[in-house]
Amino acid sequence: MSLLGNVPSSLSELHALSDEIWYLAGDASVDTSWYTKRASLAAAYASSEMYMTTDTSKDFLATAEFLDRRLEDVQKVGSAMSGASQYLGFYAGNLDSMSYKVPSLTTRIKQIMGHADLRDTSECPDSVLHENNKVYR
């Protein structure tokens, strides 16, 4: 399976294996984590399989320890991503609640180039211009 012509079928089998493992583990995610979980598990599995090819320990004990470390890494990354996702969701929710509106890119370029008044809010009819020249609704 390591020949170049076998790469597509190897990747397909790796995807099917990681999908089956997550299914048997009870994963029912339907968001982007469905993809990240499978990709993370596939990476841990593939790296462990490569490590195993050079493992000379009895009963592949070193490979089992290597796999444990990779799975711990996947958990740490997953926890960090979850925290970052919650933070970004909170931040985006706050930005949305402020619901400010800015002029279009064309208007802003004209303003920068000096071809339009910096106080032109024609593209934001229900907006109010503040002292710092930012347009808010």
Buried (B, 14 or more C-beta within 10 A) or exposed (E): EEEEEEEEEEEEEBEEBBBEBBEEEEBEEEEEBBEBBBBBBBBBBBBBEEBBEEBEEEEBEBBEEBBEEBBEBBEEEBEEBEEEEEEEEEEEEEEEEEEEEBBEEEBBEBBEEEEBEEEBBEBBEEBEBEEEEEBBE
